[in-house]
Amino acid sequence: MRHDHLSRTFAALSDPTRRAMLARLSLGEANVSELARPFLGEMTLPAVTKHLKVLEKAGLVTKTRDAQWRPCRLNGAPLKEVSDWMETYRTFWEESLDRLEEYLATVTMKKTTGGRKHGRAK
Amino acid sequence: MRHDHLSRTFAALSDPTRRAMLARLSLGEANVSELARPFLGEMTLPAVTKHLKVLEKAGLVTKTRDAQWRPCRLNGAPLKEVSDWMETYRTFWEESLDRLEEYLATVTMKKTTGGRKHGRAK
C-alpha cells in the first residue's frame, strides 16, 4: 500500500543516526563496517546494523551485488515519493516563510520608529 | 536541537492518519471533533486526539486563540525544514528517475528490435 510505504520512509528518516548514514552514502558507496565506524563510540555494531536494516526496508539503501564487498548504496527513489507528498503542502511552508518575513519587517519597523534611528546590529 | 526537531517532524509524518489530518487541515481550519469525525469508525476519540497531539508537538498543527471554538490550523514551517533536508538529496531521486527512464527505454528498445518496427503504443 502506497500509504504504508510512505509511512515507512518517513519513519526511517525520523532518526539522526539513520540520516547521518544517508549523508555518508550521499558521498559514495560504503560497506557496513565503514558505515558503522563513526557511530561505534556511542552504540554497538548490532544497533548500527539495525538502523541500516530500517533504511534497507524503506528502500533508501540497497546492497550491491559485489559478492565480496557488498557495499551499500543510497537509493533516492523513496525520496521522490516524499517530495511528491511535500509538494501538496508547498504553499503552506512558503506562506509560513512569508509570515516570518512580515513579522521580522514589523519588528524592524518598531525598532526604527520612536524618534530615533538605529543602525542594523551586526 | 535541530536534529531532534527534524526527527520529530519525520516521526509525526510517518502515520497515514496524521497525514490525513494534515490533508484535511490543508483545506481549512477545523476543530477537534471535525478533525476526528472521519476516523471514529476505526479508532477511539482518545486515539485520534493522541495523533493530533503528535502533530501539535511537531509544530505541524497549532490551535488558534479563539477561546470558544479553538480551531486547529496547519502550520507549514516544520515542512520547510524537511524540504531543506530533502534538497541535499535531490540529485539522488532525480538520478533514480533517470535510471528508471533508461531502463524503460531499454525495455522498449528490446521490444521494438528483432527485425520488426512497431509504432509507439498509445
gemmi code that builds the backbone of each chain (N, CA, C; Angstrom):
import gemmi

chains = {
    "A": [
        ("MET", (0.854, -1.194, 0.000), (0.000, 0.000, 0.000), (0.882, 1.233, 0.000)),
        ("ARG", (0.506, 2.171, -0.842), (1.302, 3.373, -1.001), (1.497, 4.086, 0.346)),
        ("HIS", (0.401, 4.200, 1.111), (0.460, 4.876, 2.404), (1.504, 4.257, 3.308)),
        ("ASP", (1.478, 2.922, 3.372), (2.425, 2.241, 4.235), (3.849, 2.493, 3.808)),
        ("HIS", (4.059, 2.516, 2.509), (5.409, 2.723, 2.015), (5.924, 4.103, 2.404)),
        ("LEU", (5.062, 5.094, 2.224), (5.429, 6.468, 2.591), (5.661, 6.563, 4.098)),
        ("SER", (4.810, 5.903, 4.876), (4.985, 5.890, 6.336), (6.330, 5.289, 6.704)),
        ("ARG", (6.681, 4.205, 6.029), (7.954, 3.531, 6.321), (9.131, 4.448, 5.990)),
        ("THR", (9.009, 5.181, 4.886), (10.089, 6.104, 4.525), (10.223, 7.202, 5.571)),
        ("PHE", (9.103, 7.824, 5.942), (9.147, 8.887, 6.959), (9.716, 8.345, 8.275)),
        ("ALA", (9.287, 7.150, 8.664), (9.784, 6.570, 9.919), (11.298, 6.333, 9.836)),
        ("ALA", (11.748, 5.861, 8.683), (13.188, 5.615, 8.513), (13.987, 6.912, 8.631)),
        ("LEU", (13.375, 8.010, 8.199), (14.074, 9.304, 8.218), (13.991, 10.005, 9.570)),
        ("SER", (13.216, 9.412, 10.494), (12.959, 10.099, 11.766), (14.027, 9.830, 12.825)),
        ("ASP", (15.215, 9.496, 12.383), (16.294, 9.223, 13.331), (17.598, 9.848, 12.837)),
        ("PRO", (18.284, 10.598, 13.713), (19.500, 11.298, 13.266), (20.626, 10.353, 12.840)),
        ("THR", (20.720, 9.173, 13.463), (21.765, 8.214, 13.050), (21.509, 7.747, 11.626)),
        ("ARG", (20.239, 7.444, 11.353), (19.920, 6.964, 10.001), (20.127, 8.070, 8.969)),
        ("ARG", (19.789, 9.306, 9.343), (20.028, 10.407, 8.391), (21.525, 10.622, 8.187)),
        ("ALA", (22.310, 10.421, 9.255), (23.767, 10.552, 9.121), (24.316, 9.470, 8.191)),
        ("MET", (23.734, 8.273, 8.261), (24.149, 7.192, 7.358), (23.857, 7.557, 5.901)),
        ("LEU", (22.682, 8.132, 5.695), (22.334, 8.559, 4.326), (23.291, 9.659, 3.862)),
        ("ALA", (23.629, 10.562, 4.776), (24.564, 11.645, 4.429), (25.910, 11.053, 4.013)),
        ("ARG", (26.374, 10.023, 4.759), (27.633, 9.348, 4.401), (27.505, 8.711, 3.016)),
        ("LEU", (26.390, 8.031, 2.773), (26.205, 7.336, 1.490), (26.000, 8.297, 0.325)),
        ("SER", (25.583, 9.516, 0.656), (25.424, 10.504, -0.424), (26.789, 10.888, -0.999)),
        ("LEU", (27.867, 10.582, -0.246), (29.229, 10.863, -0.723), (29.783, 9.714, -1.556)),
        ("GLY", (29.126, 8.545, -1.481), (29.582, 7.392, -2.246), (29.278, 6.097, -1.493)),
        ("GLU", (29.437, 4.966, -2.200), (29.146, 3.665, -1.593), (30.055, 3.401, -0.387)),
        ("ALA", (29.581, 2.591, 0.532), (30.384, 2.218, 1.702), (29.909, 0.863, 2.189)),
        ("ASN", (30.821, 0.060, 2.720), (30.359, -1.211, 3.287), (29.922, -1.004, 4.730)),
        ("VAL", (29.372, -2.048, 5.320), (28.741, -1.899, 6.631), (29.727, -1.381, 7.680)),
        ("SER", (30.952, -1.937, 7.680), (31.877, -1.512, 8.738), (32.296, -0.049, 8.549)),
        ("GLU", (32.425, 0.373, 7.306), (32.737, 1.792, 7.050), (31.594, 2.689, 7.537)),
        ("LEU", (30.378, 2.218, 7.249), (29.194, 2.991, 7.661), (29.068, 3.053, 9.179)),
        ("ALA", (29.431, 1.942, 9.822), (29.244, 1.829, 11.268), (30.276, 2.641, 12.053)),
        ("ARG", (31.495, 2.727, 11.507), (32.638, 3.288, 12.238), (32.320, 4.565, 13.032)),
        ("PRO", (31.725, 5.601, 12.413), (31.535, 6.855, 13.173), (30.604, 6.715, 14.388)),
        ("PHE", (29.816, 5.627, 14.444), (28.800, 5.517, 15.495), (29.199, 4.557, 16.609)),
        ("LEU", (30.320, 3.844, 16.407), (30.644, 2.759, 17.338), (31.070, 3.269, 18.709)),
        ("GLY", (31.410, 4.550, 18.810), (31.707, 5.112, 20.122), (30.452, 5.222, 20.985)),
        ("GLU", (29.328, 5.447, 20.331), (28.089, 5.704, 21.082), (27.083, 4.561, 21.031)),
        ("MET", (27.295, 3.598, 20.113), (26.375, 2.441, 20.077), (27.092, 1.190, 19.597)),
        ("THR", (26.436, 0.053, 19.813), (27.050, -1.226, 19.433), (26.872, -1.485, 17.934)),
        ("LEU", (27.657, -2.419, 17.407), (27.516, -2.779, 15.998), (26.110, -3.316, 15.690)),
        ("PRO", (25.540, -4.193, 16.540), (24.160, -4.646, 16.260), (23.158, -3.489, 16.189)),
        ("ALA", (23.341, -2.469, 17.036), (22.443, -1.303, 16.992), (22.587, -0.573, 15.663)),
        ("VAL", (23.834, -0.451, 15.203), (24.077, 0.221, 13.926), (23.456, -0.576, 12.780)),
        ("THR", (23.666, -1.898, 12.774), (23.131, -2.708, 11.673), (21.596, -2.726, 11.696)),
        ("LYS", (21.020, -2.565, 12.885), (19.567, -2.479, 12.988), (19.071, -1.202, 12.278)),
        ("HIS", (19.763, -0.095, 12.529), (19.421, 1.152, 11.834), (19.523, 0.971, 10.316)),
        ("LEU", (20.600, 0.287, 9.911), (20.819, 0.069, 8.484), (19.687, -0.759, 7.872)),
        ("LYS", (19.241, -1.746, 8.610), (18.132, -2.601, 8.140), (16.848, -1.780, 7.945)),
        ("VAL", (16.607, -0.812, 8.844), (15.431, 0.061, 8.707), (15.524, 0.836, 7.382)),
        ("LEU", (16.729, 1.321, 7.085), (16.929, 2.059, 5.826), (16.740, 1.142, 4.620)),
        ("GLU", (17.223, -0.102, 4.748), (17.072, -1.060, 3.646), (15.600, -1.404, 3.422)),
        ("LYS", (14.881, -1.637, 4.519), (13.459, -1.994, 4.396), (12.652, -0.869, 3.761)),
        ("ALA", (13.070, 0.360, 4.019), (12.386, 1.508, 3.409), (12.835, 1.721, 1.965)),
        ("GLY", (13.815, 0.931, 1.529), (14.303, 1.054, 0.150), (15.250, 2.220, -0.052)),
        ("LEU", (15.682, 2.848, 1.057), (16.576, 4.008, 0.942), (18.029, 3.585, 0.747)),
        ("VAL", (18.334, 2.367, 1.163), (19.683, 1.825, 0.989), (19.564, 0.464, 0.336)),
        ("THR", (20.396, 0.225, -0.655), (20.421, -1.101, -1.270), (21.852, -1.629, -1.214)),
        ("LYS", (21.968, -2.947, -1.086), (23.301, -3.555, -1.114), (23.562, -4.023, -2.532)),
        ("THR", (24.739, -3.701, -3.036), (25.045, -4.074, -4.415), (25.427, -5.553, -4.457)),
        ("ARG", (25.588, -6.052, -5.682), (25.750, -7.498, -5.872), (27.207, -7.952, -5.739)),
        ("ASP", (28.110, -7.020, -5.533), (29.519, -7.376, -5.410), (29.684, -8.378, -4.254)),
        ("ALA", (29.932, -9.645, -4.622), (29.856, -10.746, -3.647), (30.783, -10.559, -2.442)),
        ("GLN", (31.995, -10.085, -2.694), (32.978, -9.962, -1.617), (32.698, -8.765, -0.725)),
        ("TRP", (32.467, -7.661, -1.346), (32.497, -6.396, -0.618), (31.100, -5.926, -0.200)),
        ("ARG", (30.082, -6.244, -0.994), (28.674, -5.884, -0.714), (28.490, -4.451, -0.210)),
        ("PRO", (28.957, -3.480, -0.984), (28.805, -2.110, -0.485), (27.346, -1.646, -0.493)),
        ("CYS", (27.038, -0.702, 0.397), (25.705, -0.119, 0.462), (25.664, 1.116, -0.413)),
        ("ARG", (24.504, 1.351, -0.957), (24.325, 2.487, -1.867), (23.027, 3.207, -1.499)),
        ("LEU", (23.081, 4.505, -1.569), (21.863, 5.306, -1.331), (20.937, 5.184, -2.533)),
        ("ASN", (19.691, 4.868, -2.272), (18.695, 4.800, -3.333), (17.669, 5.914, -3.110)),
        ("GLY", (17.646, 6.869, -4.020), (16.820, 8.056, -3.812), (15.341, 7.893, -4.137)),
        ("ALA", (14.986, 6.752, -4.767), (13.599, 6.607, -5.242), (12.525, 6.881, -4.182)),
        ("PRO", (12.668, 6.340, -2.942), (11.601, 6.623, -1.959), (11.485, 8.115, -1.632)),
        ("LEU", (12.579, 8.845, -1.813), (12.543, 10.286, -1.517), (11.704, 11.041, -2.538)),
        ("LYS", (11.584, 10.457, -3.732), (10.728, 11.073, -4.752), (9.280, 11.094, -4.243)),
        ("GLU", (8.886, 10.010, -3.608), (7.529, 9.905, -3.080), (7.306, 10.958, -1.982)),
        ("VAL", (8.329, 11.124, -1.116), (8.257, 12.149, -0.064), (8.132, 13.526, -0.717)),
        ("SER", (8.945, 13.746, -1.732), (8.925, 15.038, -2.417), (7.552, 15.323, -3.030)),
        ("ASP", (6.947, 14.298, -3.638), (5.610, 14.469, -4.221), (4.590, 14.823, -3.135)),
        ("TRP", (4.702, 14.137, -1.993), (3.800, 14.417, -0.879), (4.002, 15.861, -0.405)),
        ("MET", (5.267, 16.246, -0.262), (5.622, 17.593, 0.211), (5.038, 18.679, -0.697)),
        ("GLU", (5.034, 18.381, -1.990), (4.631, 19.388, -2.983), (3.219, 19.925, -2.704)),
        ("THR", (2.332, 19.039, -2.233), (0.955, 19.430, -1.911), (0.929, 20.551, -0.871)),
        ("TYR", (1.953, 20.574, -0.020), (1.951, 21.490, 1.116), (2.873, 22.689, 0.902)),
        ("ARG", (3.424, 22.755, -0.303), (4.406, 23.818, -0.583), (3.869, 25.199, -0.208)),
        ("THR", (2.614, 25.479, -0.603), (2.059, 26.810, -0.313), (2.085, 27.092, 1.186)),
        ("PHE", (1.934, 26.039, 2.008), (1.900, 26.246, 3.460), (3.251, 26.632, 4.019)),
        ("TRP", (4.313, 25.947, 3.566), (5.591, 26.377, 4.137), (6.095, 27.652, 3.487)),
        ("GLU", (5.675, 27.915, 2.267), (6.051, 29.210, 1.684), (5.314, 30.342, 2.383)),
        ("GLU", (4.023, 30.108, 2.695), (3.238, 31.091, 3.450), (3.862, 31.368, 4.811)),
        ("SER", (4.291, 30.283, 5.478), (4.832, 30.468, 6.829), (6.115, 31.287, 6.764)),
        ("LEU", (6.865, 31.152, 5.668), (8.058, 31.981, 5.494), (7.671, 33.435, 5.266)),
        ("ASP", (6.621, 33.613, 4.461), (6.136, 34.977, 4.214), (5.734, 35.635, 5.526)),
        ("ARG", (5.030, 34.850, 6.373), (4.597, 35.395, 7.661), (5.795, 35.753, 8.532)),
        ("LEU", (6.830, 34.914, 8.490), (8.045, 35.183, 9.253), (8.674, 36.488, 8.766)),
        ("GLU", (8.733, 36.626, 7.451), (9.305, 37.854, 6.878), (8.511, 39.085, 7.294)),
        ("GLU", (7.169, 38.941, 7.253), (6.297, 40.052, 7.676), (6.570, 40.416, 9.129)),
        ("TYR", (6.686, 39.377, 9.957), (6.927, 39.576, 11.385), (8.259, 40.304, 11.598)),
        ("LEU", (9.283, 39.825, 10.905), (10.602, 40.442, 11.054), (10.574, 41.892, 10.583)),
        ("ALA", (9.814, 42.126, 9.502), (9.677, 43.503, 8.995), (9.014, 44.390, 10.043)),
        ("THR", (7.982, 43.840, 10.723), (7.287, 44.606, 11.761), (8.246, 44.921, 12.901)),
        ("VAL", (9.002, 43.924, 13.329), (9.951, 44.108, 14.424), (10.972, 45.178, 14.055)),
        ("THR", (11.502, 45.100, 12.852), (12.490, 46.073, 12.381), (11.867, 47.463, 12.368)),
        ("MET", (10.621, 47.518, 11.871), (9.887, 48.786, 11.808), (9.774, 49.403, 13.211)),
        ("LYS", (9.384, 48.574, 14.190), (9.216, 49.060, 15.561), (10.533, 49.592, 16.107)),
        ("LYS", (11.596, 48.891, 15.804), (12.917, 49.295, 16.287), (13.331, 50.639, 15.716)),
        ("THR", (12.962, 50.860, 14.432), (13.451, 52.060, 13.762), (12.520, 53.261, 13.968)),
        ("THR", (11.346, 53.033, 14.570), (10.459, 54.168, 14.845), (10.643, 54.637, 16.288)),
        ("GLY", (9.933, 55.670, 16.690), (10.006, 56.175, 18.052), (11.022, 57.316, 18.182)),
        ("GLY", (11.249, 58.044, 17.100), (12.083, 59.245, 17.139), (13.551, 59.028, 16.893)),
        ("ARG", (14.003, 57.767, 17.032), (15.434, 57.509, 16.819), (15.626, 56.536, 15.684)),
        ("LYS", (16.721, 56.645, 15.067), (17.053, 55.645, 14.043), (18.308, 54.900, 14.480)),
        ("HIS", (18.189, 53.574, 14.456), (19.353, 52.775, 14.815), (19.945, 52.152, 13.563)),
        ("GLY", (21.223, 51.945, 13.605), (21.846, 51.167, 12.538), (21.489, 49.710, 12.751)),
        ("ARG", (21.625, 48.913, 11.743), (21.335, 47.474, 11.863), (22.440, 46.809, 12.678)),
        ("ALA", (22.074, 46.063, 13.686), (23.064, 45.371, 14.506), (23.799, 44.347, 13.684)),
        ("LYS", (25.078, 44.188, 13.980), (25.855, 43.202, 13.220), (25.719, 41.833, 13.839)),
    ],
    "B": [
        ("MET", (17.423, 21.033, 19.778), (18.438, 20.585, 18.814), (17.760, 20.407, 17.448)),
        ("ARG", (18.412, 20.923, 16.439), (17.843, 20.865, 15.106), (17.510, 19.427, 14.708)),
        ("HIS", (18.458, 18.517, 14.972), (18.265, 17.119, 14.600), (16.993, 16.561, 15.221)),
        ("ASP", (16.804, 16.838, 16.507), (15.640, 16.304, 17.193), (14.345, 16.847, 16.610)),
        ("HIS", (14.370, 18.114, 16.255), (13.173, 18.719, 15.715), (12.787, 18.069, 14.392)),
        ("LEU", (13.794, 17.886, 13.549), (13.564, 17.250, 12.249), (13.082, 15.807, 12.440)),
        ("SER", (13.688, 15.114, 13.392), (13.259, 13.730, 13.697), (11.798, 13.713, 14.125)),
        ("ARG", (11.424, 14.674, 14.955), (10.052, 14.733, 15.445), (9.077, 14.983, 14.291)),
        ("THR", (9.490, 15.850, 13.367), (8.627, 16.125, 12.209), (8.455, 14.863, 11.360)),
        ("PHE", (9.586, 14.199, 11.045), (9.508, 12.971, 10.238), (8.643, 11.916, 10.948)),
        ("ALA", (8.833, 11.781, 12.256), (8.049, 10.784, 13.008), (6.557, 11.128, 12.946)),
        ("ALA", (6.249, 12.416, 13.062), (4.846, 12.838, 13.004), (4.230, 12.514, 11.642)),
        ("LEU", (5.050, 12.579, 10.599), (4.544, 12.345, 9.241), (4.478, 10.860, 8.887)),
        ("SER", (4.992, 10.012, 9.784), (5.118, 8.593, 9.446), (3.846, 7.795, 9.744)),
        ("ASP", (2.735, 8.457, 9.753), (1.475, 7.759, 10.044), (0.367, 8.260, 9.118)),
        ("PRO", (-0.342, 7.336, 8.442), (-1.358, 7.757, 7.471), (-2.516, 8.555, 8.083)),
        ("THR", (-2.887, 8.252, 9.331), (-3.959, 9.023, 9.988), (-3.517, 10.476, 10.163)),
        ("ARG", (-2.283, 10.648, 10.634), (-1.797, 12.020, 10.851), (-1.660, 12.774, 9.530)),
        ("ARG", (-1.239, 12.066, 8.474), (-1.145, 12.733, 7.170), (-2.547, 13.080, 6.655)),
        ("ALA", (-3.519, 12.211, 6.945), (-4.900, 12.509, 6.540), (-5.415, 13.747, 7.273)),
        ("MET", (-5.032, 13.891, 8.549), (-5.436, 15.080, 9.306), (-4.831, 16.341, 8.688)),
        ("LEU", (-3.567, 16.252, 8.295), (-2.931, 17.405, 7.644), (-3.626, 17.726, 6.322)),
        ("ALA", (-4.001, 16.668, 5.601), (-4.701, 16.870, 4.328), (-6.022, 17.602, 4.574)),
        ("ARG", (-6.732, 17.191, 5.632), (-7.986, 17.875, 5.982), (-7.715, 19.347, 6.314)),
        ("LEU", (-6.676, 19.582, 7.116), (-6.381, 20.960, 7.536), (-5.835, 21.809, 6.390)),
        ("SER", (-5.320, 21.149, 5.365), (-4.842, 21.920, 4.209), (-6.023, 22.570, 3.479)),
        ("LEU", (-7.239, 22.068, 3.741), (-8.447, 22.651, 3.133), (-8.999, 23.803, 3.965)),
        ("GLY", (-8.537, 23.918, 5.216), (-9.009, 24.990, 6.083), (-9.017, 24.550, 7.538)),
        ("GLU", (-9.202, 25.514, 8.434), (-9.212, 25.212, 9.872), (-10.345, 24.256, 10.232)),
        ("ALA", (-10.150, 23.514, 11.309), (-11.187, 22.581, 11.777), (-10.995, 22.385, 13.267)),
        ("ASN", (-12.085, 22.190, 13.991), (-11.910, 21.885, 15.411), (-11.714, 20.381, 15.603)),
        ("VAL", (-11.419, 19.992, 16.845), (-11.016, 18.604, 17.093), (-12.094, 17.606, 16.663)),
        ("SER", (-13.371, 17.916, 16.974), (-14.398, 16.924, 16.628), (-14.578, 16.816, 15.113)),
        ("GLU", (-14.427, 17.926, 14.404), (-14.486, 17.865, 12.935), (-13.335, 17.028, 12.382)),
        ("LEU", (-12.162, 17.242, 12.984), (-10.973, 16.503, 12.541), (-11.111, 15.012, 12.832)),
        ("ALA", (-11.720, 14.723, 13.982), (-11.804, 13.329, 14.439), (-12.824, 12.517, 13.645)),
        ("ARG", (-13.911, 13.190, 13.221), (-15.076, 12.508, 12.647), (-14.725, 11.385, 11.653)),
        ("PRO", (-13.894, 11.630, 10.632), (-13.684, 10.578, 9.629), (-13.004, 9.320, 10.177)),
        ("PHE", (-12.387, 9.434, 11.368), (-11.599, 8.311, 11.893), (-12.319, 7.523, 12.977)),
        ("LEU", (-13.469, 8.048, 13.426), (-14.105, 7.464, 14.611), (-14.694, 6.078, 14.352)),
        ("GLY", (-14.866, 5.713, 13.083), (-15.294, 4.357, 12.772), (-14.209, 3.337, 13.077)),
        ("GLU", (-12.962, 3.763, 12.910), (-11.868, 2.805, 13.043), (-11.016, 2.990, 14.295)),
        ("MET", (-11.191, 4.136, 14.984), (-10.448, 4.322, 16.240), (-11.226, 5.199, 17.217)),
        ("THR", (-10.786, 5.187, 18.472), (-11.493, 5.940, 19.511), (-11.088, 7.418, 19.471)),
        ("LEU", (-11.902, 8.258, 20.102), (-11.562, 9.681, 20.170), (-10.214, 9.910, 20.869)),
        ("PRO", (-9.935, 9.217, 21.999), (-8.609, 9.412, 22.612), (-7.457, 9.066, 21.666)),
        ("ALA", (-7.657, 8.033, 20.840), (-6.609, 7.660, 19.874), (-6.411, 8.778, 18.859)),
        ("VAL", (-7.532, 9.360, 18.420), (-7.446, 10.457, 17.448), (-6.753, 11.671, 18.070)),
        ("THR", (-7.146, 12.019, 19.314), (-6.544, 13.207, 19.939), (-5.055, 12.978, 20.222)),
        ("LYS", (-4.681, 11.724, 20.433), (-3.259, 11.399, 20.630), (-2.481, 11.708, 19.338)),
        ("HIS", (-3.054, 11.293, 18.207), (-2.430, 11.607, 16.910), (-2.301, 13.123, 16.733)),
        ("LEU", (-3.352, 13.818, 17.117), (-3.350, 15.279, 16.976), (-2.250, 15.907, 17.835)),
        ("LYS", (-2.070, 15.364, 19.023), (-1.035, 15.868, 19.936), (0.363, 15.686, 19.330)),
        ("VAL", (0.559, 14.565, 18.645), (1.855, 14.324, 17.980), (2.111, 15.414, 16.935)),
        ("LEU", (1.061, 15.741, 16.183), (1.181, 16.799, 15.170), (1.450, 18.159, 15.824)),
        ("GLU", (0.790, 18.409, 16.955), (0.995, 19.675, 17.665), (2.415, 19.774, 18.208)),
        ("LYS", (2.891, 18.674, 18.805), (4.248, 18.682, 19.365), (5.301, 18.916, 18.282)),
        ("ALA", (5.017, 18.422, 17.086), (5.951, 18.623, 15.973), (5.797, 20.023, 15.376)),
        ("GLY", (4.811, 20.769, 15.858), (4.596, 22.129, 15.350), (3.858, 22.167, 14.026)),
        ("LEU", (3.337, 21.010, 13.587), (2.650, 20.963, 12.292), (1.207, 21.455, 12.401)),
        ("VAL", (0.677, 21.392, 13.616), (-0.683, 21.880, 13.853), (-0.639, 22.828, 15.042)),
        ("THR", (-1.292, 23.961, 14.913), (-1.411, 24.879, 16.048), (-2.887, 25.144, 16.313)),
        ("LYS", (-3.198, 25.365, 17.583), (-4.578, 25.727, 17.927), (-4.641, 27.241, 18.006)),
        ("THR", (-5.656, 27.802, 17.386), (-5.760, 29.258, 17.396), (-6.330, 29.731, 18.725)),
        ("ARG", (-6.343, 31.038, 18.934), (-6.666, 31.599, 20.248), (-8.164, 31.796, 20.471)),
        ("ASP", (-8.943, 31.492, 19.455), (-10.396, 31.644, 19.583), (-10.889, 30.806, 20.768)),
        ("ALA", (-11.232, 31.478, 21.865), (-11.482, 30.814, 23.155), (-12.567, 29.740, 23.083)),
        ("GLN", (-13.643, 30.028, 22.360), (-14.760, 29.096, 22.311), (-14.483, 27.907, 21.405)),
        ("TRP", (-14.032, 28.209, 20.247), (-14.021, 27.193, 19.194), (-12.664, 26.474, 19.082)),
        ("ARG", (-11.574, 27.202, 19.369), (-10.207, 26.665, 19.314), (-9.936, 25.802, 18.084)),
        ("PRO", (-10.101, 26.347, 16.910), (-9.865, 25.510, 15.732), (-8.378, 25.202, 15.535)),
        ("CYS", (-8.109, 24.087, 14.890), (-6.741, 23.693, 14.572), (-6.386, 24.224, 13.194)),
        ("ARG", (-5.115, 24.533, 13.048), (-4.640, 25.100, 11.790), (-3.339, 24.380, 11.395)),
        ("LEU", (-3.173, 24.148, 10.123), (-1.929, 23.562, 9.620), (-0.841, 24.619, 9.641)),
        ("ASN", (0.300, 24.272, 10.224), (1.448, 25.173, 10.220), (2.560, 24.548, 9.383)),
        ("GLY", (2.875, 25.180, 8.279), (3.805, 24.577, 7.322), (5.277, 24.719, 7.675)),
        ("ALA", (5.589, 25.539, 8.700), (7.001, 25.845, 8.973), (7.898, 24.605, 9.128)),
        ("PRO", (7.468, 23.560, 9.887), (8.370, 22.410, 10.016), (8.629, 21.704, 8.677)),
        ("LEU", (7.693, 21.862, 7.743), (7.871, 21.223, 6.425), (8.979, 21.904, 5.627)),
        ("LYS", (9.220, 23.175, 5.953), (10.324, 23.886, 5.287), (11.643, 23.202, 5.629)),
        ("GLU", (11.764, 22.795, 6.891), (12.981, 22.122, 7.345), (13.145, 20.774, 6.610)),
        ("VAL", (12.023, 20.058, 6.460), (12.047, 18.791, 5.718), (12.477, 19.059, 4.273)),
        ("SER", (11.896, 20.103, 3.699), (12.207, 20.442, 2.314), (13.699, 20.767, 2.144)),
        ("ASP", (14.255, 21.513, 3.103), (15.687, 21.836, 3.045), (16.526, 20.561, 3.126)),
        ("TRP", (16.117, 19.662, 4.015), (16.846, 18.399, 4.151), (16.766, 17.621, 2.836)),
        ("MET", (15.565, 17.555, 2.274), (15.331, 16.828, 1.019), (16.210, 17.358, -0.114)),
        ("GLU", (16.400, 18.665, -0.115), (17.108, 19.325, -1.222), (18.503, 18.720, -1.435)),
        ("THR", (19.170, 18.370, -0.322), (20.514, 17.773, -0.384), (20.512, 16.495, -1.227)),
        ("TYR", (19.365, 15.826, -1.239), (19.296, 14.507, -1.880), (18.606, 14.550, -3.237)),
        ("ARG", (18.276, 15.766, -3.674), (17.532, 15.916, -4.921), (18.187, 15.142, -6.075)),
        ("THR", (19.528, 15.289, -6.195), (20.206, 14.605, -7.303), (19.951, 13.101, -7.253)),
        ("PHE", (19.817, 12.550, -6.045), (19.621, 11.103, -5.928), (18.262, 10.660, -6.423)),
        ("TRP", (17.208, 11.401, -6.052), (15.925, 10.930, -6.580), (15.726, 11.322, -8.019)),
        ("GLU", (16.409, 12.368, -8.461), (16.332, 12.666, -9.897), (17.100, 11.619, -10.693)),
        ("GLU", (18.270, 11.220, -10.157), (19.054, 10.148, -10.783), (18.248, 8.865, -10.872)),
        ("SER", (17.546, 8.550, -9.777), (16.813, 7.281, -9.764), (15.690, 7.320, -10.797)),
        ("LEU", (15.148, 8.515, -11.053), (14.146, 8.654, -12.114), (14.792, 8.484, -13.482)),
        ("ASP", (16.002, 9.078, -13.629), (16.727, 8.922, -14.889), (16.989, 7.445, -15.175)),
        ("ARG", (17.408, 6.724, -14.090), (17.702, 5.294, -14.270), (16.451, 4.532, -14.674)),
        ("LEU", (15.307, 4.920, -14.090), (14.040, 4.286, -14.434), (13.728, 4.546, -15.911)),
        ("GLU", (13.936, 5.795, -16.327), (13.682, 6.133, -17.736), (14.592, 5.351, -18.669)),
        ("GLU", (15.870, 5.253, -18.270), (16.831, 4.478, -19.076), (16.376, 3.023, -19.189)),
        ("TYR", (15.963, 2.491, -18.050), (15.507, 1.101, -18.002), (14.304, 0.904, -18.927)),
        ("LEU", (13.344, 1.831, -18.826), (12.139, 1.731, -19.659), (12.499, 1.851, -21.138)),
        ("ALA", (13.481, 2.734, -21.422), (13.929, 2.899, -22.810), (14.523, 1.587, -23.318)),
        ("THR", (15.322, 0.922, -22.463), (15.939, -0.349, -22.849), (14.867, -1.400, -23.132)),
        ("VAL", (13.890, -1.464, -22.237), (12.814, -2.431, -22.403), (12.074, -2.186, -23.717)),
        ("THR", (11.762, -0.908, -23.972), (11.072, -0.542, -25.210), (11.921, -0.926, -26.420)),
        ("MET", (13.238, -0.641, -26.313), (14.177, -0.954, -27.378), (14.143, -2.450, -27.690)),
        ("LYS", (14.204, -3.273, -26.653), (14.197, -4.732, -26.826), (12.924, -5.190, -27.528)),
        ("LYS", (11.834, -4.562, -27.127), (10.540, -4.921, -27.721), (10.486, -4.580, -29.203)),
        ("THR", (11.139, -3.446, -29.559), (10.998, -2.970, -30.932), (12.075, -3.530, -31.854)),
        ("THR", (13.094, -4.218, -31.308), (14.110, -4.811, -32.180), (13.712, -6.238, -32.536)),
        ("GLY", (14.557, -6.889, -33.394), (14.240, -8.264, -33.795), (13.614, -8.281, -35.174)),
        ("GLY", (14.009, -7.289, -36.020), (13.596, -7.334, -37.422), (12.307, -6.603, -37.715)),
        ("ARG", (11.583, -6.220, -36.672), (10.302, -5.549, -36.913), (10.315, -4.155, -36.324)),
        ("LYS", (9.537, -3.300, -36.882), (9.381, -1.973, -36.299), (7.933, -1.773, -35.871)),
        ("HIS", (7.765, -1.417, -34.619), (6.414, -1.159, -34.133), (6.214, 0.330, -33.956)),
        ("GLY", (4.970, 0.758, -34.065), (4.644, 2.132, -33.696), (4.640, 2.234, -32.178)),
        ("ARG", (4.736, 3.432, -31.677), (4.707, 3.632, -30.214), (3.288, 3.366, -29.702)),
        ("ALA", (3.168, 2.565, -28.726), (1.855, 2.277, -28.137), (1.278, 3.539, -27.513)),
        ("LYS", (-0.029, 3.666, -27.614), (-0.673, 4.859, -27.027), (-0.992, 4.626, -25.574)),
    ],
}
model = gemmi.Model(1)
for chain_id, residues in chains.items():
    chain = gemmi.Chain(chain_id)
    for i, (resn, *xyz) in enumerate(residues, 1):
        res = gemmi.Residue()
        res.name, res.seqid = resn, gemmi.SeqId(i, " ")
        for name, pos in zip(("N", "CA", "C"), xyz):
            atom = gemmi.Atom()
            atom.name, atom.element = name, gemmi.Element(name[0])
            atom.pos, atom.b_iso = gemmi.Position(*pos), 0.0
            res.add_atom(atom)
        chain.add_residue(res)
    model.add_chain(chain)
structure = gemmi.Structure()
structure.add_model(model)
structure.setup_entities()
